[in-house]
Amino acid sequence: MHKLIPIIHVVAKTGFLFSLLLLAPTLVSYLYLDDVFYAFATTAAIAIGTSAAIWLATLKYNRELRPRDGFTLVFLLWVGFAVIAALPFYIYVPGISFTDAFFEAMSGLTTTGATIFGSLDTLAPSLNFWRHMLNWLGGMGIIVLAVAILPMLGVGGTQLFKAEIPGLNKDHKMAPRISQTAKKLWSVYLMFTLITFLALKLAGMSWFDAICHAMSGISLGGFSTHDNSIAYFNSVSIELVLMAATIVGAINFTNHFYALQHKTVRSYWQDEEVRVLITLLLGSIVLVSLYLWWKDYYTSLADAFRFVSFNFVSIGLANGYANADFAKWPLIASLWMFFLANILANAGSTGGGIKTIRAIVLFKFSLREMMLLLHPNAVRTVKVNNNHIPERMALTVLAFIFVYFMTVVLFTFLMMATGLDFVSALTAIIACITNAGPGLGAVGPAGNYALLSDAQKWLCTLVMLLGRLEIFTVFILFTPAYWRK
């Protein structure tokens, strides 16, 4: 237990900082006079007081983190932040259970976008703002924000950064110091958020809707201020802006950084991950649009392209918006969209899933193994973006993808054991592990997760966290070797 105390000390520090963020929705509540001021103020007082007390009580245990500490720290931070984020819902919303409040908070922070609220149009503005703010903070990772600030508090951030940032190569840095890297990432993230906000306002959204959807759009969070999601606006221009924001959020942010730094978009197409994303996405949109039009699901080809394009970009890139009830489409079209959600988001993006780079590596090594069966003495190397991929990395990718899909299988069976039908169970788990949001069946775009039982909601909540932290970060905590000296 004494090994956890230094980690708990850092959790208290970052919890204190996270608590200060409650000032933003508190201000919104004050401006809109929506009566949630008390809930946010109470939450802030509890969180700040508790964090400060633990911080001071563990002060003598302050030390530099070891690499292995990062896994425990990130897990505790995400759970702790979700508890703090859940309190305003729990305090203010009449009759809400802690299960529902925690589900909503974890869904927000992990950018899943699954909701238990069935009356978003009448939800207090400050609570709606808080939901979208959680999306935005979780998008790039509240941990990365803490990494940029923690050095001022005397805590190194490298261990947090490696455990939090998803992708294949976590040692790649854009700046010599990890805090500088985090700040550069956040500056790019903030810039795209502001651009999306202004574009949505010009496209016809209100100021409030524009800032909320800008935060959930660029973060691939998928929360909306309306029950009908983007279908509420019925605006092609708004849909185009959100599609662009979703694609930006699904591309590795280091690509954005270099494109801005060198003032060229050539770097995007030079990246194999981006080429695969665009090719698979466009090809799927064209084929499914033609298929739905041919099957008379849409009377005009233009409508087919409009609705298929938006939903394939949104769900396929693990955002979660919807402008149509895609649960009414043929199952093959909907399930292909959910399959894409597992592989299309790039490493270093705000998306979930296994990431495109891992799919590319696995595909190329599979081709190599088939070639070696035919020519056992041949020497063939696998390259991605002209970089040689070592065998050790291929084994890591293979292990991750195996554990990823076995997690989907296991939790699908667990959901079915609690009484959920197969399609609802499978798509709910895929939507949660990819952080995509809506599924099919009982959790389709026309409904939400409110009808699930408490046991099903806790299973989904755990899967959201596993998906966001890329499974191994959580699973490693339950191995005996991790806790040995």
N, C-alpha and C positions, 0 to 999 in steps of 0.2 A: 504493500500500500504506500510505503514511503517513497517509492519510485514515481508514484503518480502526483505527489504534492507539487513538484516544480511545474508539471504540466497544468495542474489545476490553477497554479499561480498565473500562468499565461492565459488560461481560459478566463480567469477573472478580469485580467487587463482588457482583453478583447471584448468580453461581455460588457464591460464598462463603456467602451467606445461604441459598441452596437446600441447600447441603451440610449446614448445621446442622439442617435438617428431618429428616435421617436419624436424628437422636437418637430420634424417636418410634418408628419400627419397631425400632430397636435396643433400646429399653426393652421393647417387646412381646416381642421375642425373648428377653430376659432373664427376663421374667415367665413365659413359656411353656416356657422351656428347650428351644427347638426347633433349636438348633445353627446358627442363621443369624447369630448374634451376630458371628462372625468376618467374615462377608461384608459386613455393614453397617458394622462398625468399619473394615475395610480400605477400603471405598468412601469413607467419610467422611474418612479420613486422606488418601487420594489426592486427593479433590476439594478438601478444605480446603487442603491443601498446594499443589496446582497453582494454585488460584484466588488464594491469598495471594501466591504468587510472581509471578504475572502482574500482580496488582494493584500490587504494589510496583515491579515493573519498568517499568510504564507510568504511574506516578504523575505524572511531569512533563507528561504529555499530557492530564491531566484538564482538561476544559472543558465548558461547557454544550452540550448537543446541539442540532444544527440540526434542523428538521422532517424533512428527507430522511433523517437518520441513523436515525430511528425504525424504518424498514422493515428496514434491515440489522440493527439491534439486536434487534428482535423475532425475526427469523428465526434469528439466531445463538443467542439465548437458548433458543428452543424446541429447537433441535438439541442445544445444549450440555446443557440440563436432561435431555433424553432419554438422552444418553450417560451422564450421572451416574446417572440412574434405572435404567438397564439393568445397571449393574455388579453389584448384588447378585444378580440373576438369573444373570448370566454366571459369577460366582464360585462360587455355591452349587449351582445345579442341575446334576447330572451330565450330561455330554454335550450341553448346550445350546449352540447356535452363537450368535455375536454377532448375527447376523441376527435370530434368534428373540428374543433378549433385548432388542434395540433395538425390534423390532416391538411387543413387549408393553409396553415403556416408553412408546413414542410413542402407542400405542393408549390407554394410561392417561391420559397428559397431555392428549391431544386429546379425551378423553372419548368415544372411539369404542367401547370395550368389546369389540372383537374380540380373541380370545385364541388363543394357540398351546398353552396348557396343557390337557391332556386328563384330568387327575386333580386337579381343584381340591379335592375333598373330603379328599384326603390331603396337599395342599400345606401346607408349614410355615405356621403361623398368622401369623408376622411378615411373610412374603412376601405372603400374602393381604391382610394389613393394608396393606402398602406399595402394592399394586395399587390398592386402593380409595382410599388417601390421594392417589395420583396423580390419580385421577378427580376427587377433591374439589378439589385444588389447581388442576387444569386447568379445572374447571367455571367458576368466575368468572374464572379467568386468573391464573396465578402472576405474570404481568407486573403485574396490577393490585395484587397484594399488594406487589410490589417498588416500585410507584409510591408506595404509602403509606409505605414505609420509606426509599426512596432519598434524599428530601430531607435526611434526617439525615446522609447520607453525602456531601452536596454535589452531588447530581445531580438536575436537574429531571426531572419525569416526564411532562410533557404529551405529548412525542413518542411515548413508549411507549404511553400510554393511547389515543391516536388510532389507532395502528397495530394495537392488540390488540383493542379493544372492537368487536364486530361490530354492524352496523346501518347505517341510512341517514344519520342525522344524528349525527355523532360529536363535534360541538362542544357538544351539550346537556349541561349540568352541573347537578348538584343542590347544589353548593356552590361558592363562589368559587374556591377552590384545588383543583387536580386531586387532590392527596393527600387532601383532606377528602372528595372524592367517592368515591375508592377506599375509604376507611375506612368510609363510610356503606354502600356496596355490600356490603362484607365483613361488616359488623355484621348486616345483614339476612340475608345468606347463612348466617352462623353461627347466627342465631336459628332459621331454618327447618330447618337441619341438626339442631339439638338437639331441636326439636319432632318431626321425623321419627324420630329415634333413640328417643325416649320412646314414641312411638306404636307403633313396630315391636316394642319390648320388651313393651308391654302386649298387643300382638296375638299374642304367643307366640314371638317369636324369642329366641335366647340373647343375652346381652350382646354377645358378639363379633359375631355375625351382624347384630345390630341396628345397631351402630356402623358396620360395613362397608357395609351396604346403605343406611344413612342418607347416608353420604358419596357413594356411587355413584348414589343415587336423586335427590337434589336437584341433583346436578351433571349429570344426564342421561348418566352415564358407562356404566351398564349392566353393570359387572363384578359377578359374584356369587361367593360362597364355595363354590358347589356346581356340579357339572357339569350338573345338570338345571335350573340357574337357579332361578327362582321356583317352578317345578313341583315342586321338591324339598319345599317346605313344604306344598303342597296346602291352602292356607288362604285363604279368601275375605277375611277381615279383613286379612291381610298384603297381599293384592293391592290392596285398597281404599286402604290407607295409601300404598302405592307409586304407585298411580295418582294420588292427590292430590299427592304429592311431585313426580311427573313433570310434572303440569300447572303446579304452582307454579314449577318450574324452567324451564318453557318460556315463561313470561310475562315480559315486560320487568321487570327488577328495579327500575326507577324507579317503575313502577306499584305494586309492593309497598311501596316506601319512602313514596310519597305516601299510600297507603291506611293505612299504620300511623301516619303523621304526622297525618293528618286523621281517623283512627278511623272510616273509612267504606269500604265495598267498592264504592261507586257509581263510583269512578274506573275500575274494571276494565271495566265495561260501557260506559262512555263512550269507551273506547279502541277504535277500529275494528279494530285488530289482534286484540284479545282476542275481539271479537264474531265475527270471521271464523274464528278458531281454534276456538272453542266450537261454532259452527254447523256448520262442515265436519266436525269430529271427531264430533259427536253424530249428524249425518246419515249419515255413513259407517258408524258403528257400528250404527245401526238397520237400514240397508239390507243390510249384509253379514251381520248376524246373522240376519235374516229369510231371506236367500238361502241361507246354509249350513244353516239348519233345514229350509227347503223342499227342499234337495238331499239331506237326510238325513245330513249330515256330523255332526250332533248330534241325539240322540234327543229332547231337550227344548229348548224355546225358552230356558229359564233357562240351560242350559249354553252354548248358542250365544251369548247375551248376555255371559255371564261371560268366556269365552275370547276372543271378538272384542273386547270392551271393553278387556280388559287389554292384548292385543297391539297393538291399534290405538293406544291411548294410548302404549304403550311404544315401538313402532317408528315410529308416525306422528309422534311428538314427538322422535324421534331419541335415545331412551334406550337400549334394547337388551335389556331383560329379556324373557323368554318364559315362559309357563306352559303352552304347547302347541306342538306341532310344526306351525307354520303353513305349512311347506313342503308339507304334505299337503293343504292347502286348494286349491280351484280357483285356477289361475294368475291369473285376473282379480282375485280378492280379495287375494291376496298382493301383486301388482304395484301395485294401487291404494294399499295400505298404504305401499309404498315410495315411491310418488309423493308421498303426503302428507308423508313425511319430508323432502322437498325444500322444502316451503313453509310448514309449520304453525308451527314455532318462531318466536317473536317476536324482533324486534331487541332487543338488550340483555338477552337471556336466556342460559341456559347451553347452548342448543341450537345445531344446525348448519343447513345448507341455505341457501337464498337468502334466507330470512326472509319472514314474512308481509307486511311493509310493502312490500317490493319487488314481490311478486306483486300486491298491491292497486294499487300505482302503475302497473305495466305493464298490468293489466286495465283500469283507468280511462282510461289514455291510448289504449289500443286502441279502447275504445268511443268516445272523443272523435274519433279519426281516422276511424272509420266514419261518425260523424255529420257530420264536415266534408266527406266525400265526397258526402253528400246535400245539404248546405247549406254550400257553400264560403265564403260571406261571414259565416257565424255566428261569434260570439265565445263560446267556451266555455272556462272554466277548470277545472282539476282540483284537487279538495281532498281531503285526508285529515285526519280529525279537525279539520275546519274550518280547516285551514292550507293555503294555496295552494302547490301544487307547481310550481316553475319548470321551464321547458323543459330547462334544463341538468341538473337533477337527474333528469329523465325519461331523458335520453340516457345519464347515468351508470348508471342502473338497467338500461336496455336493454343497454348494453355488458357490464355485469356478468353478467346472466342469459345472454347469448349466450356469453360466455367460460366460464361455469359449465357449461352443458350441452354445449358443445363439448369441454370437459375430460372430461366423463363419456363422450362418444362416443370421443374419442381413447384414453383409458385402457382403455375396454372392448375396443377393437380390439387394443391392446397386450397385454392379458390373454389374449385369444383367440389372438394370435400365439404366445404361450408355451405354448399347448396346452389352455387352459381352455375349457369349453363356454360357449355364449352366455349362458344364464340365470345360471350361476354368476359369469361375468365381469361382466355388467351389474349384478347385485344386489350383488356384492362392491364394485364401484366406487361405486355409490350409497350403500351402507352406510358406506363409508369417507369419502366426501366430505361426507355429512350427519352423520357421526360417530354413526351409528345402531348399528353392531356387526354382528350376524348378517345374512346374506343368504339366498339360496336355493341349492338344488343342493349343490355340494361345501362351501359355507360356510353351510349352513342351521343352524337352531337346534339340530338334533340332532347337529351336528358342530362343528368349529371351523376355524381357519385353519392348523392345523399341517400339513395335507396339501399345502398350496401349495408350489411350488418357491421357492427363494431369490429368483429374479428376480420372481416374482409377489408375494412378501412385500414386496420393496423398492418395487415399484410401488404397492402398497396403502399402505405407510408414507408415501410421498410424497403420495398423494391425501389421506390423513388430515391431513397438515400443510397442504395447500392448502385443505382444507375448513375447518379450524380458523381459519386466518389469512385466510380469504376471498379466496383466489386472487391478487388484485392485489398484496397485500403481498409475495407471493413472486415473482410474474411480473415485477414492476417491477425487481427486482434484476438481471434478465437483459436489460434494455434498455440500449443504449449511452448514451442520453441521461441515464440515472440516474447514470452514473459520470463524466460531464463536469462540469467546474467550473461 
